[in-house]
Amino acid sequence: MLAQSTTRSEIGNLTLDQTFEERDRINQRILEKIQQAIEVWGVSCIRYEIKDIIISETIRKVMNLEAESERKKRAEILISEG
């Protein structure tokens, strides 16, 4: 439960792109927070890893539209500069 709530808290502070790009840093921050909480119990956590991030179909569609818009924008800029 501690790991889940800490993960939600950390991911909630980031954009979706940051979540995918900074997975190692997120894992390390979560590990540090878990370690702080459990050391009073005499337990040690040596590794924490986010294995998979599942996003809803709606968000996936929005991300695809955003990527397509960005490609069109870059293409228009290249055409106007040419």
PDB file of N, CA, C and O in Angstrom:
ATOM      1  N   MET A   1       0.836  -1.193   0.000  1.00  0.00           N
ATOM      2  CA  MET A   1       0.000   0.000   0.000  1.00  0.00           C
ATOM      3  C   MET A   1       0.881   1.256   0.000  1.00  0.00           C
ATOM      4  O   MET A   1       0.593   2.230  -0.696  1.00  0.00           O
ATOM      5  N   LEU A   2       1.945   1.216   0.784  1.00  0.00           N
ATOM      6  CA  LEU A   2       2.857   2.357   0.846  1.00  0.00           C
ATOM      7  C   LEU A   2       3.477   2.621  -0.519  1.00  0.00           C
ATOM      8  O   LEU A   2       3.559   3.769  -0.955  1.00  0.00           O
ATOM      9  N   ALA A   3       3.913   1.564  -1.192  1.00  0.00           N
ATOM     10  CA  ALA A   3       4.520   1.717  -2.515  1.00  0.00           C
ATOM     11  C   ALA A   3       3.513   2.267  -3.517  1.00  0.00           C
ATOM     12  O   ALA A   3       3.859   3.127  -4.326  1.00  0.00           O
ATOM     13  N   GLN A   4       2.287   1.792  -3.476  1.00  0.00           N
ATOM     14  CA  GLN A   4       1.263   2.272  -4.403  1.00  0.00           C
ATOM     15  C   GLN A   4       0.944   3.740  -4.182  1.00  0.00           C
ATOM     16  O   GLN A   4       0.886   4.512  -5.139  1.00  0.00           O
ATOM     17  N   SER A   5       0.739   4.130  -2.942  1.00  0.00           N
ATOM     18  CA  SER A   5       0.387   5.526  -2.678  1.00  0.00           C
ATOM     19  C   SER A   5       1.558   6.450  -2.996  1.00  0.00           C
ATOM     20  O   SER A   5       1.353   7.562  -3.483  1.00  0.00           O
ATOM     21  N   THR A   6       2.779   6.005  -2.728  1.00  0.00           N
ATOM     22  CA  THR A   6       3.956   6.813  -3.058  1.00  0.00           C
ATOM     23  C   THR A   6       4.103   6.951  -4.564  1.00  0.00           C
ATOM     24  O   THR A   6       4.435   8.027  -5.061  1.00  0.00           O
ATOM     25  N   THR A   7       3.859   5.876  -5.287  1.00  0.00           N
ATOM     26  CA  THR A   7       3.930   5.916  -6.754  1.00  0.00           C
ATOM     27  C   THR A   7       2.905   6.885  -7.317  1.00  0.00           C
ATOM     28  O   THR A   7       3.226   7.708  -8.174  1.00  0.00           O
ATOM     29  N   ARG A   8       1.679   6.788  -6.839  1.00  0.00           N
ATOM     30  CA  ARG A   8       0.631   7.715  -7.315  1.00  0.00           C
ATOM     31  C   ARG A   8       1.006   9.160  -7.029  1.00  0.00           C
ATOM     32  O   ARG A   8       0.789  10.038  -7.863  1.00  0.00           O
ATOM     33  N   SER A   9       1.557   9.403  -5.876  1.00  0.00           N
ATOM     34  CA  SER A   9       1.956  10.755  -5.496  1.00  0.00           C
ATOM     35  C   SER A   9       3.050  11.290  -6.414  1.00  0.00           C
ATOM     36  O   SER A   9       2.971  12.428  -6.877  1.00  0.00           O
ATOM     37  N   GLU A  10       4.055  10.488  -6.675  1.00  0.00           N
ATOM     38  CA  GLU A  10       5.168  10.923  -7.525  1.00  0.00           C
ATOM     39  C   GLU A  10       4.722  11.135  -8.967  1.00  0.00           C
ATOM     40  O   GLU A  10       5.069  12.143  -9.583  1.00  0.00           O
ATOM     41  N   ILE A  11       3.962  10.199  -9.502  1.00  0.00           N
ATOM     42  CA  ILE A  11       3.524  10.298 -10.894  1.00  0.00           C
ATOM     43  C   ILE A  11       2.531  11.448 -11.068  1.00  0.00           C
ATOM     44  O   ILE A  11       2.482  12.079 -12.124  1.00  0.00           O
ATOM     45  N   GLY A  12       1.750  11.711 -10.035  1.00  0.00           N
ATOM     46  CA  GLY A  12       0.788  12.813 -10.097  1.00  0.00           C
ATOM     47  C   GLY A  12       1.423  14.176 -10.241  1.00  0.00           C
ATOM     48  O   GLY A  12       0.754  15.127 -10.647  1.00  0.00           O
ATOM     49  N   ASN A  13       2.701  14.294  -9.919  1.00  0.00           N
ATOM     50  CA  ASN A  13       3.408  15.564 -10.022  1.00  0.00           C
ATOM     51  C   ASN A  13       4.045  15.783 -11.385  1.00  0.00           C
ATOM     52  O   ASN A  13       4.658  16.825 -11.617  1.00  0.00           O
ATOM     53  N   LEU A  14       3.914  14.824 -12.286  1.00  0.00           N
ATOM     54  CA  LEU A  14       4.595  14.884 -13.574  1.00  0.00           C
ATOM     55  C   LEU A  14       3.606  14.886 -14.727  1.00  0.00           C
ATOM     56  O   LEU A  14       2.453  14.480 -14.579  1.00  0.00           O
ATOM     57  N   THR A  15       4.073  15.349 -15.874  1.00  0.00           N
ATOM     58  CA  THR A  15       3.279  15.219 -17.088  1.00  0.00           C
ATOM     59  C   THR A  15       3.425  13.787 -17.582  1.00  0.00           C
ATOM     60  O   THR A  15       4.305  13.056 -17.127  1.00  0.00           O
ATOM     61  N   LEU A  16       2.572  13.389 -18.502  1.00  0.00           N
ATOM     62  CA  LEU A  16       2.628  12.032 -19.034  1.00  0.00           C
ATOM     63  C   LEU A  16       3.959  11.782 -19.737  1.00  0.00           C
ATOM     64  O   LEU A  16       4.552  10.715 -19.582  1.00  0.00           O
ATOM     65  N   ASP A  17       4.429  12.757 -20.507  1.00  0.00           N
ATOM     66  CA  ASP A  17       5.711  12.594 -21.193  1.00  0.00           C
ATOM     67  C   ASP A  17       6.850  12.421 -20.194  1.00  0.00           C
ATOM     68  O   ASP A  17       7.723  11.575 -20.389  1.00  0.00           O
ATOM     69  N   GLN A  18       6.849  13.213 -19.129  1.00  0.00           N
ATOM     70  CA  GLN A  18       7.894  13.086 -18.111  1.00  0.00           C
ATOM     71  C   GLN A  18       7.858  11.710 -17.463  1.00  0.00           C
ATOM     72  O   GLN A  18       8.902  11.136 -17.154  1.00  0.00           O
ATOM     73  N   THR A  19       6.669  11.186 -17.261  1.00  0.00           N
ATOM     74  CA  THR A  19       6.525   9.869 -16.643  1.00  0.00           C
ATOM     75  C   THR A  19       7.225   8.801 -17.470  1.00  0.00           C
ATOM     76  O   THR A  19       7.882   7.919 -16.916  1.00  0.00           O
ATOM     77  N   PHE A  20       7.092   8.870 -18.786  1.00  0.00           N
ATOM     78  CA  PHE A  20       7.744   7.889 -19.645  1.00  0.00           C
ATOM     79  C   PHE A  20       9.245   8.138 -19.760  1.00  0.00           C
ATOM     80  O   PHE A  20      10.033   7.193 -19.795  1.00  0.00           O
ATOM     81  N   GLU A  21       9.639   9.412 -19.819  1.00  0.00           N
ATOM     82  CA  GLU A  21      11.042   9.761 -20.038  1.00  0.00           C
ATOM     83  C   GLU A  21      11.905   9.592 -18.799  1.00  0.00           C
ATOM     84  O   GLU A  21      13.093   9.292 -18.917  1.00  0.00           O
ATOM     85  N   GLU A  22      11.343   9.776 -17.624  1.00  0.00           N
ATOM     86  CA  GLU A  22      12.133   9.826 -16.402  1.00  0.00           C
ATOM     87  C   GLU A  22      11.855   8.647 -15.467  1.00  0.00           C
ATOM     88  O   GLU A  22      11.876   8.802 -14.246  1.00  0.00           O
ATOM     89  N   ARG A  23      11.604   7.506 -16.023  1.00  0.00           N
ATOM     90  CA  ARG A  23      11.231   6.344 -15.223  1.00  0.00           C
ATOM     91  C   ARG A  23      12.299   5.975 -14.187  1.00  0.00           C
ATOM     92  O   ARG A  23      11.965   5.645 -13.049  1.00  0.00           O
ATOM     93  N   ASP A  24      13.572   6.028 -14.569  1.00  0.00           N
ATOM     94  CA  ASP A  24      14.644   5.694 -13.617  1.00  0.00           C
ATOM     95  C   ASP A  24      14.678   6.660 -12.445  1.00  0.00           C
ATOM     96  O   ASP A  24      14.836   6.250 -11.295  1.00  0.00           O
ATOM     97  N   ARG A  25      14.529   7.945 -12.743  1.00  0.00           N
ATOM     98  CA  ARG A  25      14.531   8.947 -11.676  1.00  0.00           C
ATOM     99  C   ARG A  25      13.314   8.787 -10.769  1.00  0.00           C
ATOM    100  O   ARG A  25      13.419   8.950  -9.553  1.00  0.00           O
ATOM    101  N   ILE A  26      12.176   8.474 -11.346  1.00  0.00           N
ATOM    102  CA  ILE A  26      10.954   8.242 -10.555  1.00  0.00           C
ATOM    103  C   ILE A  26      11.153   7.039  -9.640  1.00  0.00           C
ATOM    104  O   ILE A  26      10.825   7.089  -8.454  1.00  0.00           O
ATOM    105  N   ASN A  27      11.695   5.955 -10.201  1.00  0.00           N
ATOM    106  CA  ASN A  27      11.956   4.758  -9.400  1.00  0.00           C
ATOM    107  C   ASN A  27      12.848   5.086  -8.208  1.00  0.00           C
ATOM    108  O   ASN A  27      12.582   4.639  -7.093  1.00  0.00           O
ATOM    109  N   GLN A  28      13.903   5.862  -8.436  1.00  0.00           N
ATOM    110  CA  GLN A  28      14.833   6.208  -7.368  1.00  0.00           C
ATOM    111  C   GLN A  28      14.155   7.055  -6.286  1.00  0.00           C
ATOM    112  O   GLN A  28      14.359   6.822  -5.094  1.00  0.00           O
ATOM    113  N   ARG A  29      13.352   8.034  -6.703  1.00  0.00           N
ATOM    114  CA  ARG A  29      12.659   8.883  -5.717  1.00  0.00           C
ATOM    115  C   ARG A  29      11.665   8.078  -4.892  1.00  0.00           C
ATOM    116  O   ARG A  29      11.549   8.284  -3.684  1.00  0.00           O
ATOM    117  N   ILE A  30      10.954   7.171  -5.529  1.00  0.00           N
ATOM    118  CA  ILE A  30       9.996   6.330  -4.802  1.00  0.00           C
ATOM    119  C   ILE A  30      10.746   5.420  -3.832  1.00  0.00           C
ATOM    120  O   ILE A  30      10.322   5.255  -2.689  1.00  0.00           O
ATOM    121  N   LEU A  31      11.847   4.832  -4.274  1.00  0.00           N
ATOM    122  CA  LEU A  31      12.652   3.970  -3.411  1.00  0.00           C
ATOM    123  C   LEU A  31      13.120   4.727  -2.170  1.00  0.00           C
ATOM    124  O   LEU A  31      13.060   4.204  -1.057  1.00  0.00           O
ATOM    125  N   GLU A  32      13.585   5.957  -2.365  1.00  0.00           N
ATOM    126  CA  GLU A  32      14.045   6.763  -1.228  1.00  0.00           C
ATOM    127  C   GLU A  32      12.916   7.027  -0.236  1.00  0.00           C
ATOM    128  O   GLU A  32      13.122   6.934   0.974  1.00  0.00           O
ATOM    129  N   LYS A  33      11.740   7.352  -0.731  1.00  0.00           N
ATOM    130  CA  LYS A  33      10.610   7.632   0.156  1.00  0.00           C
ATOM    131  C   LYS A  33      10.147   6.379   0.890  1.00  0.00           C
ATOM    132  O   LYS A  33       9.812   6.434   2.074  1.00  0.00           O
ATOM    133  N   ILE A  34      10.128   5.255   0.190  1.00  0.00           N
ATOM    134  CA  ILE A  34       9.745   4.000   0.835  1.00  0.00           C
ATOM    135  C   ILE A  34      10.766   3.643   1.912  1.00  0.00           C
ATOM    136  O   ILE A  34      10.404   3.248   3.021  1.00  0.00           O
ATOM    137  N   GLN A  35      12.045   3.786   1.572  1.00  0.00           N
ATOM    138  CA  GLN A  35      13.109   3.448   2.513  1.00  0.00           C
ATOM    139  C   GLN A  35      13.001   4.284   3.790  1.00  0.00           C
ATOM    140  O   GLN A  35      13.180   3.761   4.890  1.00  0.00           O
ATOM    141  N   GLN A  36      12.714   5.561   3.651  1.00  0.00           N
ATOM    142  CA  GLN A  36      12.554   6.431   4.819  1.00  0.00           C
ATOM    143  C   GLN A  36      11.415   5.944   5.712  1.00  0.00           C
ATOM    144  O   GLN A  36      11.521   5.962   6.938  1.00  0.00           O
ATOM    145  N   ALA A  37      10.341   5.514   5.088  1.00  0.00           N
ATOM    146  CA  ALA A  37       9.165   5.096   5.858  1.00  0.00           C
ATOM    147  C   ALA A  37       9.355   3.747   6.544  1.00  0.00           C
ATOM    148  O   ALA A  37       8.821   3.530   7.631  1.00  0.00           O
ATOM    149  N   ILE A  38      10.103   2.847   5.930  1.00  0.00           N
ATOM    150  CA  ILE A  38      10.184   1.489   6.479  1.00  0.00           C
ATOM    151  C   ILE A  38      11.402   1.240   7.350  1.00  0.00           C
ATOM    152  O   ILE A  38      11.471   0.197   8.001  1.00  0.00           O
ATOM    153  N   GLU A  39      12.360   2.146   7.391  1.00  0.00           N
ATOM    154  CA  GLU A  39      13.555   1.866   8.185  1.00  0.00           C
ATOM    155  C   GLU A  39      13.246   1.773   9.679  1.00  0.00           C
ATOM    156  O   GLU A  39      14.000   1.146  10.422  1.00  0.00           O
ATOM    157  N   VAL A  40      12.149   2.388  10.130  1.00  0.00           N
ATOM    158  CA  VAL A  40      11.768   2.264  11.545  1.00  0.00           C
ATOM    159  C   VAL A  40      11.308   0.838  11.876  1.00  0.00           C
ATOM    160  O   VAL A  40      11.295   0.447  13.043  1.00  0.00           O
ATOM    161  N   TRP A  41      10.937   0.073  10.863  1.00  0.00           N
ATOM    162  CA  TRP A  41      10.508  -1.306  11.067  1.00  0.00           C
ATOM    163  C   TRP A  41      11.691  -2.279  10.998  1.00  0.00           C
ATOM    164  O   TRP A  41      11.538  -3.473  11.253  1.00  0.00           O
ATOM    165  N   GLY A  42      12.859  -1.758  10.652  1.00  0.00           N
ATOM    166  CA  GLY A  42      14.023  -2.629  10.516  1.00  0.00           C
ATOM    167  C   GLY A  42      14.060  -3.375   9.195  1.00  0.00           C
ATOM    168  O   GLY A  42      14.725  -4.404   9.076  1.00  0.00           O
ATOM    169  N   VAL A  43      13.354  -2.862   8.210  1.00  0.00           N
ATOM    170  CA  VAL A  43      13.277  -3.485   6.889  1.00  0.00           C
ATOM    171  C   VAL A  43      14.015  -2.594   5.903  1.00  0.00           C
ATOM    172  O   VAL A  43      14.049  -1.374   6.063  1.00  0.00           O
ATOM    173  N   SER A  44      14.597  -3.198   4.896  1.00  0.00           N
ATOM    174  CA  SER A  44      15.295  -2.439   3.870  1.00  0.00           C
ATOM    175  C   SER A  44      14.738  -2.797   2.496  1.00  0.00           C
ATOM    176  O   SER A  44      14.528  -3.970   2.185  1.00  0.00           O
ATOM    177  N   CYS A  45      14.509  -1.797   1.700  1.00  0.00           N
ATOM    178  CA  CYS A  45      14.058  -1.989   0.317  1.00  0.00           C
ATOM    179  C   CYS A  45      15.237  -1.614  -0.572  1.00  0.00           C
ATOM    180  O   CYS A  45      15.720  -0.483  -0.515  1.00  0.00           O
ATOM    181  N   ILE A  46      15.699  -2.543  -1.386  1.00  0.00           N
ATOM    182  CA  ILE A  46      16.883  -2.269  -2.185  1.00  0.00           C
ATOM    183  C   ILE A  46      16.566  -1.913  -3.640  1.00  0.00           C
ATOM    184  O   ILE A  46      17.430  -1.424  -4.367  1.00  0.00           O
ATOM    185  N   ARG A  47      15.333  -2.160  -4.055  1.00  0.00           N
ATOM    186  CA  ARG A  47      14.988  -1.848  -5.440  1.00  0.00           C
ATOM    187  C   ARG A  47      13.492  -1.633  -5.573  1.00  0.00           C
ATOM    188  O   ARG A  47      12.689  -2.311  -4.931  1.00  0.00           O
ATOM    189  N   TYR A  48      13.134  -0.678  -6.417  1.00  0.00           N
ATOM    190  CA  TYR A  48      11.743  -0.425  -6.774  1.00  0.00           C
ATOM    191  C   TYR A  48      11.732  -0.109  -8.255  1.00  0.00           C
ATOM    192  O   TYR A  48      12.533   0.701  -8.723  1.00  0.00           O
ATOM    193  N   GLU A  49      10.843  -0.733  -8.992  1.00  0.00           N
ATOM    194  CA  GLU A  49      10.815  -0.504 -10.430  1.00  0.00           C
ATOM    195  C   GLU A  49       9.392  -0.458 -10.952  1.00  0.00           C
ATOM    196  O   GLU A  49       8.576  -1.333 -10.663  1.00  0.00           O
ATOM    197  N   ILE A  50       9.112   0.577 -11.726  1.00  0.00           N
ATOM    198  CA  ILE A  50       7.845   0.659 -12.459  1.00  0.00           C
ATOM    199  C   ILE A  50       8.053  -0.159 -13.728  1.00  0.00           C
ATOM    200  O   ILE A  50       8.875   0.194 -14.573  1.00  0.00           O
ATOM    201  N   LYS A  51       7.310  -1.244 -13.858  1.00  0.00           N
ATOM    202  CA  LYS A  51       7.502  -2.136 -14.995  1.00  0.00           C
ATOM    203  C   LYS A  51       6.694  -1.707 -16.210  1.00  0.00           C
ATOM    204  O   LYS A  51       7.161  -1.830 -17.342  1.00  0.00           O
ATOM    205  N   ASP A  52       5.503  -1.211 -15.984  1.00  0.00           N
ATOM    206  CA  ASP A  52       4.649  -0.889 -17.114  1.00  0.00           C
ATOM    207  C   ASP A  52       3.709   0.240 -16.718  1.00  0.00           C
ATOM    208  O   ASP A  52       3.217   0.289 -15.591  1.00  0.00           O
ATOM    209  N   ILE A  53       3.471   1.130 -17.643  1.00  0.00           N
ATOM    210  CA  ILE A  53       2.507   2.212 -17.436  1.00  0.00           C
ATOM    211  C   ILE A  53       1.395   2.003 -18.456  1.00  0.00           C
ATOM    212  O   ILE A  53       1.623   2.042 -19.665  1.00  0.00           O
ATOM    213  N   ILE A  54       0.205   1.786 -17.949  1.00  0.00           N
ATOM    214  CA  ILE A  54      -0.939   1.539 -18.825  1.00  0.00           C
ATOM    215  C   ILE A  54      -1.795   2.796 -18.861  1.00  0.00           C
ATOM    216  O   ILE A  54      -2.255   3.286 -17.829  1.00  0.00           O
ATOM    217  N   ILE A  55      -1.997   3.304 -20.062  1.00  0.00           N
ATOM    218  CA  ILE A  55      -2.816   4.510 -20.208  1.00  0.00           C
ATOM    219  C   ILE A  55      -4.122   4.153 -20.908  1.00  0.00           C
ATOM    220  O   ILE A  55      -4.207   3.173 -21.648  1.00  0.00           O
ATOM    221  N   SER A  56      -5.122   4.963 -20.657  1.00  0.00           N
ATOM    222  CA  SER A  56      -6.430   4.691 -21.245  1.00  0.00           C
ATOM    223  C   SER A  56      -6.405   4.948 -22.753  1.00  0.00           C
ATOM    224  O   SER A  56      -5.528   5.646 -23.263  1.00  0.00           O
ATOM    225  N   GLU A  57      -7.357   4.386 -23.435  1.00  0.00           N
ATOM    226  CA  GLU A  57      -7.457   4.553 -24.886  1.00  0.00           C
ATOM    227  C   GLU A  57      -7.683   6.017 -25.250  1.00  0.00           C
ATOM    228  O   GLU A  57      -7.172   6.489 -26.265  1.00  0.00           O
ATOM    229  N   THR A  58      -8.437   6.730 -24.439  1.00  0.00           N
ATOM    230  CA  THR A  58      -8.690   8.149 -24.694  1.00  0.00           C
ATOM    231  C   THR A  58      -7.393   8.943 -24.677  1.00  0.00           C
ATOM    232  O   THR A  58      -7.141   9.757 -25.566  1.00  0.00           O
ATOM    233  N   ILE A  59      -6.584   8.704 -23.674  1.00  0.00           N
ATOM    234  CA  ILE A  59      -5.310   9.422 -23.578  1.00  0.00           C
ATOM    235  C   ILE A  59      -4.394   9.014 -24.721  1.00  0.00           C
ATOM    236  O   ILE A  59      -3.676   9.851 -25.268  1.00  0.00           O
ATOM    237  N   ARG A  60      -4.411   7.745 -25.085  1.00  0.00           N
ATOM    238  CA  ARG A  60      -3.596   7.274 -26.205  1.00  0.00           C
ATOM    239  C   ARG A  60      -3.983   8.007 -27.497  1.00  0.00           C
ATOM    240  O   ARG A  60      -3.112   8.408 -28.269  1.00  0.00           O
ATOM    241  N   LYS A  61      -5.278   8.178 -27.727  1.00  0.00           N
ATOM    242  CA  LYS A  61      -5.748   8.891 -28.923  1.00  0.00           C
ATOM    243  C   LYS A  61      -5.301  10.352 -28.898  1.00  0.00           C
ATOM    244  O   LYS A  61      -4.860  10.893 -29.912  1.00  0.00           O
ATOM    245  N   VAL A  62      -5.419  10.980 -27.735  1.00  0.00           N
ATOM    246  CA  VAL A  62      -4.998  12.381 -27.603  1.00  0.00           C
ATOM    247  C   VAL A  62      -3.502  12.513 -27.880  1.00  0.00           C
ATOM    248  O   VAL A  62      -3.073  13.449 -28.555  1.00  0.00           O
ATOM    249  N   MET A  63      -2.720  11.588 -27.365  1.00  0.00           N
ATOM    250  CA  MET A  63      -1.273  11.623 -27.603  1.00  0.00           C
ATOM    251  C   MET A  63      -0.952  11.460 -29.088  1.00  0.00           C
ATOM    252  O   MET A  63      -0.061  12.133 -29.608  1.00  0.00           O
ATOM    253  N   ASN A  64      -1.669  10.576 -29.764  1.00  0.00           N
ATOM    254  CA  ASN A  64      -1.460  10.400 -31.200  1.00  0.00           C
ATOM    255  C   ASN A  64      -1.823  11.657 -31.969  1.00  0.00           C
ATOM    256  O   ASN A  64      -1.107  12.044 -32.892  1.00  0.00           O
ATOM    257  N   LEU A  65      -2.928  12.300 -31.603  1.00  0.00           N
ATOM    258  CA  LEU A  65      -3.322  13.553 -32.259  1.00  0.00           C
ATOM    259  C   LEU A  65      -2.291  14.643 -32.022  1.00  0.00           C
ATOM    260  O   LEU A  65      -1.967  15.411 -32.928  1.00  0.00           O
ATOM    261  N   GLU A  66      -1.782  14.705 -30.810  1.00  0.00           N
ATOM    262  CA  GLU A  66      -0.768  15.709 -30.481  1.00  0.00           C
ATOM    263  C   GLU A  66       0.500  15.481 -31.302  1.00  0.00           C
ATOM    264  O   GLU A  66       1.079  16.435 -31.822  1.00  0.00           O
ATOM    265  N   ALA A  67       0.932  14.236 -31.421  1.00  0.00           N
ATOM    266  CA  ALA A  67       2.126  13.914 -32.196  1.00  0.00           C
ATOM    267  C   ALA A  67       1.915  14.248 -33.673  1.00  0.00           C
ATOM    268  O   ALA A  67       2.813  14.773 -34.331  1.00  0.00           O
ATOM    269  N   GLU A  68       0.730  13.942 -34.186  1.00  0.00           N
ATOM    270  CA  GLU A  68       0.422  14.243 -35.581  1.00  0.00           C
ATOM    271  C   GLU A  68       0.411  15.750 -35.828  1.00  0.00           C
ATOM    272  O   GLU A  68       0.915  16.219 -36.849  1.00  0.00           O
ATOM    273  N   SER A  69      -0.154  16.494 -34.909  1.00  0.00           N
ATOM    274  CA  SER A  69      -0.176  17.959 -35.032  1.00  0.00           C
ATOM    275  C   SER A  69       1.238  18.521 -35.031  1.00  0.00           C
ATOM    276  O   SER A  69       1.549  19.431 -35.799  1.00  0.00           O
ATOM    277  N   GLU A  70       2.085  17.985 -34.177  1.00  0.00           N
ATOM    278  CA  GLU A  70       3.473  18.449 -34.104  1.00  0.00           C
ATOM    279  C   GLU A  70       4.214  18.165 -35.407  1.00  0.00           C
ATOM    280  O   GLU A  70       4.988  19.001 -35.871  1.00  0.00           O
ATOM    281  N   ARG A  71       3.984  16.990 -36.005  1.00  0.00           N
ATOM    282  CA  ARG A  71       4.612  16.666 -37.292  1.00  0.00           C
ATOM    283  C   ARG A  71       4.133  17.613 -38.389  1.00  0.00           C
ATOM    284  O   ARG A  71       4.930  18.078 -39.203  1.00  0.00           O
ATOM    285  N   LYS A  72       2.828  17.898 -38.412  1.00  0.00           N
ATOM    286  CA  LYS A  72       2.286  18.823 -39.417  1.00  0.00           C
ATOM    287  C   LYS A  72       2.868  20.213 -39.225  1.00  0.00           C
ATOM    288  O   LYS A  72       3.204  20.887 -40.198  1.00  0.00           O
ATOM    289  N   LYS A  73       2.988  20.641 -37.988  1.00  0.00           N
ATOM    290  CA  LYS A  73       3.542  21.958 -37.687  1.00  0.00           C
ATOM    291  C   LYS A  73       4.978  22.061 -38.205  1.00  0.00           C
ATOM    292  O   LYS A  73       5.345  23.043 -38.850  1.00  0.00           O
ATOM    293  N   ARG A  74       5.784  21.038 -37.917  1.00  0.00           N
ATOM    294  CA  ARG A  74       7.176  21.051 -38.382  1.00  0.00           C
ATOM    295  C   ARG A  74       7.258  21.044 -39.903  1.00  0.00           C
ATOM    296  O   ARG A  74       8.111  21.712 -40.488  1.00  0.00           O
ATOM    297  N   ALA A  75       6.374  20.294 -40.536  1.00  0.00           N
ATOM    298  CA  ALA A  75       6.359  20.241 -41.996  1.00  0.00           C
ATOM    299  C   ALA A  75       6.006  21.611 -42.582  1.00  0.00           C
ATOM    300  O   ALA A  75       6.628  22.050 -43.548  1.00  0.00           O
ATOM    301  N   GLU A  76       5.019  22.279 -42.004  1.00  0.00           N
ATOM    302  CA  GLU A  76       4.634  23.621 -42.481  1.00  0.00           C
ATOM    303  C   GLU A  76       5.755  24.625 -42.286  1.00  0.00           C
ATOM    304  O   GLU A  76       5.968  25.494 -43.131  1.00  0.00           O
ATOM    305  N   ILE A  77       6.470  24.511 -41.182  1.00  0.00           N
ATOM    306  CA  ILE A  77       7.601  25.419 -40.939  1.00  0.00           C
ATOM    307  C   ILE A  77       8.697  25.171 -41.965  1.00  0.00           C
ATOM    308  O   ILE A  77       9.271  26.122 -42.496  1.00  0.00           O
ATOM    309  N   LEU A  78       8.993  23.915 -42.250  1.00  0.00           N
ATOM    310  CA  LEU A  78      10.012  23.611 -43.248  1.00  0.00           C
ATOM    311  C   LEU A  78       9.609  24.115 -44.623  1.00  0.00           C
ATOM    312  O   LEU A  78      10.443  24.640 -45.359  1.00  0.00           O
ATOM    313  N   ILE A  79       8.343  23.962 -44.976  1.00  0.00           N
ATOM    314  CA  ILE A  79       7.850  24.426 -46.277  1.00  0.00           C
ATOM    315  C   ILE A  79       7.947  25.943 -46.359  1.00  0.00           C
ATOM    316  O   ILE A  79       8.360  26.486 -47.384  1.00  0.00           O
ATOM    317  N   SER A  80       7.567  26.632 -45.282  1.00  0.00           N
ATOM    318  CA  SER A  80       7.601  28.105 -45.303  1.00  0.00           C
ATOM    319  C   SER A  80       9.030  28.643 -45.321  1.00  0.00           C
ATOM    320  O   SER A  80       9.282  29.716 -45.870  1.00  0.00           O
ATOM    321  N   GLU A  81       9.957  27.910 -44.729  1.00  0.00           N
ATOM    322  CA  GLU A  81      11.348  28.339 -44.756  1.00  0.00           C
ATOM    323  C   GLU A  81      12.016  28.044 -46.101  1.00  0.00           C
ATOM    324  O   GLU A  81      13.001  28.680 -46.478  1.00  0.00           O
ATOM    325  N   GLY A  82      11.453  27.064 -46.814  1.00  0.00           N
ATOM    326  CA  GLY A  82      12.037  26.660 -48.117  1.00  0.00           C
ATOM    327  C   GLY A  82      11.652  27.597 -49.175  1.00  0.00           C
ATOM    328  O   GLY A  82      12.045  27.423 -50.328  1.00  0.00           O
TER     329      GLY A  82
END
